[in-house]
Amino acid sequence: MFLKSGFVWLCLCVLACIIRMSAAFQHGRFFKSPNIVFIMVDDMGWNDVSFHGSDQIRTPNIDRLAYQSVILQQYYSEAICTPARTALLTGKYPMRLGMHGMPLFNSEDRGIPLTEKLLPAYLKELGYSTHLVGKWHVGMSRKQYLPTSRGYDTHYGMRGGFIDYYTYNKVETWPNGRLLYGLDLFDNDKPQHKEQRYIVDALTDRAINIIRQHNSSCPLFLHVTHNAPHAGNGGAALQPPLFSTINNRHIANSDRRLYAEIVTHVDKSVGEIVNALSEMNMLDDTIIIFASDNGAPTNGDFTNWGVNLPFRGKKYTPWEGGVRVPAFIWHSSFRPNVWNGLMHISDWLPTLLTAAGGEIDRKIDGVNQWEAIIRNQKSQRNEVLLAVEDSSRNVYAAYRYGDYKIVVGNVTGLSNGYYGQEYMTIKGKMPEYLPSLRSCKVAEILERMGSYLFKEDILAMRYASTIPPQGPLTNVTLCVPTPTRGCLFNIPQDPSERRDLWEKEKTIANTLTSRLRNLWQMQQRRGPPALSLDADPANYNYTWMPWINNLQNIRNKTEAFSINNSDVNRKSVFSTTNLQFGDINSNVQNITIAAVVNCEGATLIRNLLCILRSVF
């Protein structure tokens, strides 16, 4: 009788478990926390991946993954590196933290405030092993700002904005013309003076090693942030792999061809990472995100010959070309789809926490898009602050509500037109697209998993994620905001921002301007860059190192430097009738000095969760 009742009890427990698993799946939850691999590329334009319809640069591994993913068609990042990474890691608009606007100098004492809890710290509390491979660029002046102090177990890569692909040096030019230069490649705290690999390969190899050495009893968060295809130092902006055949000979412009070689190598890296996950039997239980941090700088500073067409503008601008970027999310259980919901980079934190079985414990700007994405439902956000800049030269902002977007302020001197058409010329015979998809590494892996794509499915997904040109790109009169008049666009109908509706839709313009004004008043003014000669790598064997140890001394030094600078003394009024931008009567505050977030306490919790997972 005991055995019989025990058997019944066991059957009931198994049935309850099955019901629970089924309910979890129905609600978009996993029975156990999935691995998360987030691949972020640097300065890649909308037109630089072939799943958006470009026949010029082929990205077969990225495309093959995208076509069985949820492609995020209206995904917005920030226009610049540092703000984008801040929004991703904090779930907040960068302007709330003084991390908006121009990117960090390596020699600047600024970083994500230490009171902020970052995405990897949340995931560590859920038992994740957390690793950053690649670019950081949200604070390096002191050790408390570094990745391993902010929730990552390990970091291999660069701490600043960019490096040379072969020497790993960052050359920094100050506004007064002074040059600082030194190594910026680290394995945790150890400078990598003996590294000799092409940087894309070095980062890829480390990512693969982390996957192969991962303890599967714990979920993995692997954050791969390539520096490619960002330009290198001024002496060698484009640095494709050496000793390899230059392909892409159908691209007429030689600079664009070199750029394509770098993108092709990044595509290969994606294939190798997916292959490593497959070899370790981790792929089926892994979420993979691919996204660019901002649009490509087609021309101007740090140009890399990337192209954002058919969008207007480029990196550093509030136009779609600066802030709307390629992105998708993959999991083996997803139904392929092109999702047109509005999404911002700050949404990843609550979205991924939900997928991992966690919750956000503070007020943020990001919203949880998990259910909306996997169920093809309406986006959970209807508005997004797209850009804020309050430098001494330009003061502007961009904001979208529903289908409508406004750009207001002073964009004089920015790239406000369309760029890169001259780089899109093809010569000779174009390589065939579909054969490259069938023969790539990702296709081989997915087909082994029983995941096949037919030609019709590929073409349908590609068509749905392609935005055709809206008209001629030259000799076009485009709206540029003035101190008293902004620009208004219906983005789904006019993604190239060609048809201004400011006068025609006055009520909408006034409503959006009023909302933007409220958001603008919440910004934390960052002040001018607090650059320090103490940061000079020449002081540290030509290596970029944290140079601040005494927090109290630097507090006094930084506040004095920031508040006394005359560039911040600008007055203005922001209303629906007078659109001048400026100070909004906010005080410059020291946002960098705060209590350090204690991540060490999460280690015990993580280890306990690992043990529990291995047992059950």
Beta strands, then each sheet from edge to edge (+ up, - down):
strand 1: 35-41
strand 2: 70-76
strand 3: 129-134
strand 4: 154-157
strand 5: 169-173
strand 6: 179-183
strand 7: 186-187
strand 8: 190-191
strand 9: 220-225
strand 10: 286-292
strand 11: 327-330
strand 12: 337-344
strand 13: 383-390
strand 14: 395-401
strand 15: 404-409
strand 16: 487-490
sheet 1: 8+ 7- 4+ 3+ 9+ 1+ 10+ 11- 2+ 12+
sheet 2: 5+ 6-
sheet 3: 13+ 14- 15+ 16-
end
